[in-house]
Amino acid sequence: MEREAETRRVQLTGGATLIVSLPKDWAKKVGLQPGDEVIIISQPDMTLLLIPKKMSKTLPLVAEINVTGDMKDEEVARLLLTYYIAGYETLIINLDAEDPRARKQIKDFVRRKMIDSEVVDESSTRLVIQSILGVAELKIEEVFTKMLRVARNMLDDLKQALLRDSASDLYADIAERDDEVDRFYWLAVRQLNRALISRYVMVSLGIEDPRNIGELFMVSKAIERIGDHIARVAYECMKGWRPKSRDKLMELIDMDLKMFDTVSSLLVGDEHDERKLIGLILDSERMARAIRQDRGVEAAVGSGIVMDSMLRVLEYLNDIVEALVDMKVELASKQA
């Protein structure tokens, strides 16, 4: 049942301090006592977010996972990842028998995939995995920036490798770096899920408006998919593919790199002219349409897979720019 809003009069005390009383029922529910501290955070729409300090630290989420001998390594990995992404701080892994190989597989998975966690306790049939990163120590834009930097470097190295007709080991290195993009992606989703649990966590992560969380999930997934497509091209090169003609492919890669730089600039908060950004998006969309409609491009390059992946990278980057511009415009309208 929706409660009616309460109106309270602002009072003057001490000759200069404005005070307002708190609703008694609410204070009782949250256990607020005289002398307790509250955190007050100014919001973009000029409202205030008030959080009892005792509630600012959410209770650590702990899960126990039972691993049986008939479970495949992929099942165990997926289970660990599911709890990790959901935001659990501590995972207790119980093995139904002594299994050094299974313990090693789990420890390797934690080291390679769970970027902010480590094994803090271990016995022959038990592992304890603990998050070592405070929820607010890495804000969401920092995670996105790290993801984006890895993906952009992958694409830039791919361009240079294609220009130099490099050996397959460089392409293998580019493809392997997609694992790093995935690690940051899982961390981003983990942080966003934490933000859904607690408004205080949301603010601590630098998220101004809860309505932005859906768009931020989309941005994280788009960057993850970008890494996949760059790796896909690298795998094609490892199999021996080389472009018959580089001109159209390099033009497309250069546009991708330009959009990468635009996204990076938006993430760090640089000032932008919305009209120029929209113009850039329209230019890239026109390029993508022209390439898709030109049947000769695929034959000239010699691989529809490669052109499709580079086009998808451009489309994902366009989606990210649009989402970030929308969020910035919404924020500006609240502050006006």
The 8 nearest C-alpha neighbors of each residue, nearest first, counted from 0:
[[1, 2, 3, 4, 5, 25, 24, 28],
 [2, 0, 3, 4, 5, 25, 24, 6],
 [3, 1, 0, 4, 5, 25, 24, 22],
 [2, 4, 5, 1, 0, 6, 22, 7],
 [3, 5, 2, 6, 1, 7, 22, 25],
 [6, 4, 3, 7, 22, 2, 21, 8],
 [5, 7, 4, 8, 3, 9, 22, 19],
 [8, 6, 5, 9, 19, 20, 21, 22],
 [7, 9, 10, 19, 6, 20, 18, 11],
 [10, 8, 19, 18, 17, 7, 11, 20],
 [11, 9, 18, 17, 19, 8, 12, 16],
 [12, 10, 17, 16, 18, 14, 15, 13],
 [11, 13, 16, 14, 17, 15, 10, 18],
 [14, 12, 15, 16, 11, 17, 18, 10],
 [13, 15, 12, 16, 11, 17, 10, 18],
 [14, 16, 13, 12, 11, 17, 18, 10],
 [17, 15, 12, 11, 13, 14, 18, 10],
 [16, 18, 11, 10, 12, 9, 15, 19],
 [19, 17, 10, 9, 11, 16, 20, 12],
 [20, 18, 9, 10, 8, 21, 7, 17],
 [19, 21, 22, 18, 7, 9, 8, 23],
 [20, 22, 23, 19, 26, 25, 7, 24],
 [23, 21, 25, 24, 26, 20, 5, 27],
 [22, 24, 26, 25, 27, 21, 20, 28],
 [25, 23, 27, 26, 22, 28, 21, 29],
 [24, 26, 28, 27, 22, 23, 29, 21],
 [27, 25, 31, 23, 29, 24, 28, 30],
 [26, 28, 30, 24, 25, 29, 31, 23],
 [29, 27, 25, 30, 26, 24, 31, 23],
 [30, 28, 26, 27, 31, 25, 51, 54],
 [31, 29, 27, 28, 26, 32, 25, 51],
 [30, 32, 26, 29, 27, 35, 33, 51],
 [31, 33, 35, 34, 30, 26, 27, 36],
 [34, 32, 35, 31, 36, 26, 30, 37],
 [33, 35, 32, 36, 31, 37, 51, 52],
 [36, 34, 32, 33, 31, 37, 52, 51],
 [35, 37, 52, 51, 34, 38, 53, 31],
 [36, 38, 51, 52, 50, 39, 49, 35],
 [39, 37, 50, 49, 52, 51, 40, 36],
 [38, 40, 49, 48, 37, 47, 50, 41],
 [41, 39, 48, 47, 42, 38, 49, 50],
 [40, 42, 47, 46, 48, 45, 39, 43],
 [41, 43, 46, 45, 44, 47, 40, 48],
 [44, 42, 45, 334, 333, 330, 41, 207],
 [43, 45, 333, 42, 46, 334, 330, 41],
 [46, 44, 42, 43, 41, 47, 334, 333],
 [47, 45, 42, 44, 41, 48, 43, 40],
 [48, 46, 41, 42, 40, 49, 39, 45],
 [47, 49, 40, 39, 41, 50, 42, 46],
 [50, 48, 39, 38, 47, 40, 37, 51],
 [49, 51, 38, 37, 52, 39, 48, 55],
 [52, 50, 37, 54, 53, 38, 36, 55],
 [53, 51, 37, 55, 54, 36, 38, 50],
 [52, 54, 51, 55, 56, 36, 37, 35],
 [55, 53, 52, 51, 56, 57, 50, 29],
 [56, 54, 52, 53, 199, 57, 51, 50],
 [57, 55, 54, 58, 53, 52, 199, 200],
 [56, 58, 55, 59, 54, 197, 200, 60],
 [57, 59, 60, 56, 54, 61, 88, 55],
 [60, 58, 88, 57, 61, 87, 89, 56],
 [59, 61, 87, 88, 58, 89, 62, 86],
 [60, 62, 89, 87, 90, 88, 59, 63],
 [63, 61, 90, 91, 89, 64, 60, 87],
 [62, 64, 91, 90, 92, 65, 61, 93],
 [63, 65, 92, 91, 93, 66, 62, 90],
 [64, 66, 93, 92, 94, 67, 63, 95],
 [67, 65, 94, 93, 64, 95, 68, 70],
 [68, 66, 95, 69, 70, 94, 65, 96],
 [67, 69, 70, 66, 95, 96, 94, 71],
 [68, 70, 67, 71, 66, 72, 74, 95],
 [71, 69, 68, 67, 74, 72, 75, 66],
 [70, 72, 74, 73, 69, 75, 68, 76],
 [71, 73, 75, 74, 76, 70, 104, 101],
 [74, 72, 76, 71, 75, 77, 70, 78],
 [75, 73, 77, 71, 72, 76, 78, 70],
 [74, 76, 78, 72, 77, 73, 79, 71],
 [77, 75, 73, 79, 78, 74, 80, 72],
 [78, 76, 80, 74, 79, 75, 81, 73],
 [77, 79, 75, 81, 76, 80, 74, 82],
 [80, 78, 76, 82, 81, 77, 83, 75],
 [79, 81, 83, 77, 78, 82, 84, 76],
 [82, 80, 78, 84, 79, 83, 77, 85],
 [83, 81, 85, 79, 80, 84, 87, 78],
 [82, 84, 80, 85, 86, 81, 87, 79],
 [85, 83, 189, 86, 81, 82, 80, 188],
 [86, 84, 82, 83, 189, 87, 192, 81],
 [85, 87, 189, 84, 83, 193, 192, 88],
 [86, 88, 60, 83, 89, 61, 82, 85],
 [87, 89, 130, 60, 59, 129, 61, 86],
 [90, 88, 129, 61, 128, 87, 62, 130],
 [91, 89, 128, 62, 127, 63, 61, 92],
 [90, 92, 63, 127, 126, 64, 62, 128],
 [93, 91, 64, 126, 125, 63, 65, 127],
 [92, 94, 125, 65, 66, 124, 64, 91],
 [95, 93, 124, 66, 96, 125, 65, 67],
 [94, 96, 67, 66, 93, 124, 68, 97],
 [97, 95, 94, 98, 124, 68, 67, 123],
 [96, 98, 124, 123, 99, 94, 95, 101],
 [97, 99, 101, 100, 96, 102, 124, 123],
 [100, 98, 102, 101, 103, 97, 123, 104],
 [99, 101, 103, 102, 98, 104, 105, 97],
 [102, 100, 104, 98, 103, 99, 105, 72],
 [103, 101, 99, 105, 104, 100, 106, 98],
 [102, 104, 106, 100, 101, 105, 107, 99],
 [105, 103, 101, 107, 102, 106, 108, 100],
 [104, 106, 108, 102, 107, 103, 101, 109],
 [107, 105, 103, 109, 108, 104, 102, 110],
 [108, 106, 104, 110, 105, 109, 103, 111],
 [107, 109, 105, 111, 106, 110, 112, 104],
 [110, 108, 113, 106, 107, 112, 111, 105],
 [109, 111, 107, 108, 112, 106, 113, 117],
 [112, 110, 108, 109, 107, 113, 114, 182],
 [111, 113, 182, 109, 108, 114, 110, 181],
 [114, 112, 109, 116, 115, 110, 111, 182],
 [113, 115, 112, 116, 182, 186, 110, 111],
 [116, 114, 132, 130, 131, 113, 117, 186],
 [117, 115, 130, 129, 131, 113, 114, 128],
 [116, 118, 128, 129, 119, 109, 130, 110],
 [117, 119, 128, 127, 120, 129, 126, 106],
 [120, 118, 127, 128, 117, 129, 121, 126],
 [121, 119, 127, 126, 118, 122, 128, 125],
 [122, 120, 126, 125, 127, 123, 119, 118],
 [121, 123, 125, 124, 126, 120, 97, 127],
 [122, 124, 97, 125, 121, 98, 99, 96],
 [125, 123, 94, 97, 122, 93, 96, 95],
 [126, 124, 93, 122, 92, 121, 94, 123],
 [127, 125, 121, 92, 120, 91, 128, 122],
 [126, 128, 91, 120, 118, 119, 90, 92],
 [129, 127, 118, 90, 117, 89, 119, 91],
 [128, 130, 89, 116, 117, 88, 131, 118],
 [129, 131, 116, 88, 115, 132, 89, 117],
 [130, 132, 116, 115, 129, 133, 117, 88],
 [133, 131, 115, 130, 134, 136, 116, 137],
 [134, 132, 136, 135, 131, 137, 130, 115],
 [133, 135, 136, 132, 200, 137, 190, 204],
 [136, 134, 203, 204, 137, 133, 138, 200],
 [137, 135, 133, 134, 138, 132, 204, 203],
 [138, 136, 135, 141, 139, 142, 134, 204],
 [139, 137, 204, 141, 140, 205, 135, 136],
 [138, 140, 142, 141, 204, 143, 137, 187],
 [139, 141, 143, 142, 138, 144, 266, 267],
 [142, 140, 144, 139, 138, 143, 145, 137],
 [141, 143, 139, 145, 140, 144, 187, 146],
 [144, 142, 140, 146, 141, 145, 147, 139],
 [143, 145, 141, 147, 142, 146, 140, 148],
 [144, 146, 148, 142, 147, 143, 141, 149],
 [147, 145, 143, 180, 149, 144, 148, 183],
 [146, 148, 144, 150, 145, 149, 151, 143],
 [149, 147, 145, 151, 150, 146, 144, 152],
 [148, 150, 152, 146, 147, 151, 153, 145],
 [149, 151, 153, 147, 226, 152, 148, 146],
 [152, 150, 154, 148, 153, 149, 147, 155],
 [151, 153, 155, 149, 154, 150, 156, 148],
 [154, 152, 150, 156, 151, 173, 155, 157],
 [153, 155, 157, 151, 152, 156, 158, 229],
 [156, 154, 152, 158, 157, 153, 151, 159],
 [157, 155, 159, 153, 158, 154, 152, 160],
 [158, 156, 154, 160, 155, 159, 153, 161],
 [159, 157, 155, 161, 156, 160, 154, 162],
 [160, 158, 156, 162, 161, 157, 163, 155],
 [159, 161, 165, 157, 163, 158, 162, 164],
 [162, 160, 164, 158, 159, 163, 157, 165],
 [161, 163, 159, 160, 164, 158, 165, 245],
 [162, 164, 160, 165, 161, 159, 158, 166],
 [165, 163, 161, 162, 160, 166, 241, 159],
 [166, 164, 160, 163, 161, 167, 169, 162],
 [165, 167, 168, 169, 164, 170, 160, 237],
 [166, 168, 237, 170, 169, 171, 165, 236],
 [169, 167, 171, 170, 166, 172, 237, 165],
 [170, 168, 172, 171, 167, 166, 173, 165],
 [169, 171, 173, 233, 167, 172, 168, 237],
 [170, 172, 168, 174, 169, 173, 175, 167],
 [171, 173, 169, 175, 170, 174, 168, 176],
 [174, 172, 170, 176, 171, 175, 153, 169],
 [173, 175, 230, 171, 176, 172, 177, 233],
 [176, 174, 172, 177, 173, 178, 171, 230],
 [175, 177, 178, 179, 173, 174, 172, 180],
 [176, 178, 180, 179, 175, 226, 174, 181],
 [179, 177, 181, 176, 180, 175, 182, 112],
 [180, 178, 182, 176, 177, 181, 183, 149],
 [179, 181, 177, 146, 183, 178, 182, 184],
 [180, 182, 184, 178, 179, 183, 223, 185],
 [183, 181, 179, 112, 185, 184, 180, 114],
 [182, 184, 186, 180, 181, 185, 146, 187],
 [185, 183, 181, 187, 186, 182, 219, 180],
 [184, 186, 188, 182, 187, 183, 189, 84],
 [185, 187, 189, 183, 184, 188, 190, 182],
 [188, 186, 184, 190, 189, 185, 183, 191],
 [187, 189, 191, 185, 190, 186, 84, 192],
 [190, 188, 84, 186, 192, 86, 187, 191],
 [191, 189, 193, 187, 192, 188, 186, 194],
 [192, 190, 194, 188, 193, 189, 187, 195],
 [193, 191, 195, 189, 194, 190, 188, 85],
 [192, 194, 190, 196, 191, 195, 86, 189],
 [195, 193, 201, 191, 200, 192, 196, 197],
 [194, 196, 192, 193, 197, 191, 201, 198],
 [195, 197, 193, 194, 192, 198, 200, 201],
 [198, 196, 200, 199, 194, 195, 201, 193],
 [197, 199, 201, 200, 202, 194, 196, 195],
 [200, 198, 202, 197, 201, 55, 203, 50],
 [199, 201, 203, 197, 194, 198, 202, 204],
 [202, 200, 194, 198, 204, 199, 203, 206],
 [201, 203, 205, 199, 206, 204, 200, 198],
 [204, 202, 200, 135, 205, 201, 199, 206],
 [205, 203, 138, 201, 135, 202, 206, 139],
 [204, 206, 202, 203, 138, 207, 201, 139],
 [207, 205, 202, 201, 204, 208, 209, 211],
 [206, 208, 205, 202, 209, 43, 42, 211],
 [207, 209, 210, 211, 206, 212, 43, 330],
 [210, 208, 211, 212, 207, 206, 201, 195],
 [209, 211, 208, 212, 213, 214, 207, 206],
 [212, 210, 214, 209, 213, 208, 215, 326],
 [211, 213, 215, 214, 210, 209, 216, 191],
 [214, 212, 216, 215, 211, 217, 210, 209],
 [215, 213, 217, 211, 216, 212, 218, 322],
 [214, 216, 218, 212, 217, 213, 211, 219],
 [215, 217, 213, 219, 214, 218, 212, 220],
 [218, 216, 214, 220, 215, 219, 221, 213],
 [217, 219, 215, 221, 220, 216, 319, 214],
 [220, 218, 216, 222, 221, 217, 184, 215],
 [219, 221, 223, 217, 218, 222, 224, 216],
 [222, 220, 218, 224, 223, 219, 315, 217],
 [223, 221, 225, 219, 224, 220, 218, 226],
 [222, 224, 220, 226, 221, 225, 184, 181],
 [225, 223, 227, 221, 226, 222, 220, 228],
 [226, 224, 222, 312, 228, 227, 223, 221],
 [225, 227, 229, 223, 224, 177, 150, 228],
 [228, 226, 224, 230, 225, 229, 231, 177],
 [229, 227, 231, 308, 225, 230, 226, 224],
 [228, 230, 226, 232, 231, 227, 154, 225],
 [231, 229, 174, 233, 227, 228, 232, 226],
 [230, 232, 228, 234, 229, 233, 227, 235],
 [233, 231, 235, 229, 234, 230, 305, 236],
 [232, 234, 230, 236, 170, 235, 231, 174],
 [235, 233, 237, 231, 236, 232, 230, 238],
 [236, 234, 232, 238, 233, 237, 240, 231],
 [235, 237, 240, 233, 239, 238, 234, 232],
 [238, 236, 167, 234, 239, 235, 170, 233],
 [239, 237, 235, 236, 240, 234, 167, 233],
 [238, 240, 236, 237, 241, 235, 167, 234],
 [241, 239, 236, 235, 238, 242, 237, 302],
 [240, 242, 236, 239, 243, 161, 164, 301],
 [243, 241, 300, 244, 301, 245, 240, 302],
 [242, 244, 300, 301, 299, 241, 245, 298],
 [243, 245, 300, 242, 299, 246, 247, 248],
 [244, 246, 248, 249, 242, 247, 243, 300],
 [247, 245, 249, 248, 244, 250, 300, 251],
 [246, 248, 250, 249, 245, 251, 296, 244],
 [247, 249, 251, 245, 250, 246, 252, 300],
 [250, 248, 252, 251, 246, 247, 245, 253],
 [251, 249, 247, 253, 248, 252, 246, 254],
 [250, 252, 254, 248, 249, 253, 247, 255],
 [253, 251, 255, 249, 254, 250, 248, 256],
 [254, 252, 256, 250, 255, 251, 249, 257],
 [253, 255, 257, 251, 252, 256, 258, 250],
 [256, 254, 252, 258, 313, 253, 257, 259],
 [255, 257, 259, 253, 258, 254, 252, 260],
 [258, 256, 254, 260, 259, 255, 253, 261],
 [257, 259, 261, 255, 260, 256, 262, 316],
 [260, 258, 256, 262, 257, 261, 255, 263],
 [259, 261, 263, 257, 258, 262, 264, 256],
 [262, 260, 258, 264, 259, 263, 265, 257],
 [261, 263, 265, 259, 264, 260, 320, 266],
 [264, 262, 260, 266, 265, 261, 259, 267],
 [263, 265, 261, 262, 267, 266, 269, 260],
 [264, 266, 262, 268, 263, 267, 269, 261],
 [265, 267, 263, 268, 264, 140, 262, 144],
 [268, 266, 264, 265, 269, 263, 140, 144],
 [267, 269, 265, 266, 270, 264, 271, 263],
 [270, 268, 264, 265, 267, 271, 266, 263],
 [269, 271, 268, 272, 265, 264, 273, 267],
 [272, 270, 273, 269, 276, 265, 275, 274],
 [271, 273, 275, 274, 276, 270, 277, 324],
 [272, 274, 276, 275, 271, 277, 324, 278],
 [275, 273, 277, 276, 272, 278, 279, 271],
 [276, 274, 278, 272, 277, 273, 279, 271],
 [275, 277, 273, 279, 278, 274, 280, 272],
 [276, 278, 280, 274, 279, 275, 273, 281],
 [279, 277, 275, 281, 276, 280, 274, 282],
 [278, 280, 276, 282, 277, 281, 275, 283],
 [279, 281, 277, 283, 278, 282, 317, 284],
 [280, 282, 284, 278, 279, 283, 285, 277],
 [283, 281, 279, 285, 284, 280, 278, 286],
 [282, 284, 286, 280, 285, 281, 287, 279],
 [283, 285, 281, 287, 286, 282, 280, 288],
 [286, 284, 288, 282, 283, 287, 289, 281],
 [287, 285, 283, 289, 284, 288, 290, 282],
 [286, 288, 284, 290, 285, 289, 291, 283],
 [289, 287, 285, 291, 290, 286, 292, 284],
 [288, 290, 286, 292, 287, 291, 293, 285],
 [291, 289, 293, 287, 292, 288, 286, 296],
 [290, 292, 288, 289, 293, 287, 294, 296],
 [291, 293, 289, 290, 294, 288, 287, 296],
 [294, 292, 290, 295, 291, 296, 289, 297],
 [295, 293, 296, 292, 297, 291, 298, 290],
 [294, 296, 298, 293, 297, 299, 300, 290],
 [297, 295, 299, 298, 294, 293, 300, 290],
 [296, 298, 300, 303, 299, 295, 301, 302],
 [297, 299, 301, 295, 296, 300, 302, 294],
 [300, 298, 296, 297, 301, 244, 243, 295],
 [301, 299, 242, 243, 244, 297, 298, 302],
 [300, 302, 298, 299, 243, 297, 242, 303],
 [303, 301, 304, 305, 300, 297, 306, 298],
 [302, 304, 306, 297, 305, 307, 301, 298],
 [305, 303, 307, 302, 306, 308, 232, 235],
 [304, 306, 308, 302, 307, 303, 232, 309],
 [307, 305, 309, 303, 308, 304, 310, 302],
 [306, 308, 310, 304, 305, 309, 303, 311],
 [309, 307, 311, 228, 305, 310, 306, 304],
 [308, 310, 312, 306, 311, 307, 305, 313],
 [311, 309, 313, 307, 312, 308, 306, 287],
 [310, 312, 314, 308, 313, 309, 315, 307],
 [311, 313, 309, 225, 315, 310, 314, 316],
 [314, 312, 310, 316, 311, 255, 315, 317],
 [315, 313, 311, 317, 316, 312, 310, 318],
 [314, 316, 318, 312, 317, 313, 221, 311],
 [317, 315, 319, 313, 318, 314, 312, 320],
 [318, 316, 314, 320, 315, 319, 280, 321],
 [317, 319, 315, 321, 316, 320, 322, 314],
 [318, 320, 316, 322, 317, 321, 218, 323],
 [321, 319, 317, 323, 322, 318, 262, 324],
 [320, 322, 324, 318, 319, 323, 325, 317],
 [321, 323, 319, 325, 320, 324, 318, 326],
 [324, 322, 326, 320, 325, 321, 319, 327],
 [323, 325, 327, 321, 326, 322, 320, 328],
 [326, 324, 322, 328, 323, 327, 321, 329],
 [325, 327, 329, 323, 324, 328, 330, 322],
 [326, 328, 330, 324, 329, 325, 331, 323],
 [329, 327, 331, 325, 330, 326, 324, 332],
 [328, 330, 326, 332, 327, 331, 325, 333],
 [331, 329, 327, 333, 328, 332, 326, 334],
 [332, 330, 328, 334, 333, 329, 327, 335],
 [331, 333, 329, 335, 330, 334, 328, 44],
 [334, 332, 44, 330, 331, 335, 43, 329],
 [333, 335, 331, 332, 43, 44, 330, 45],
 [334, 332, 333, 331, 44, 330, 43, 45]]
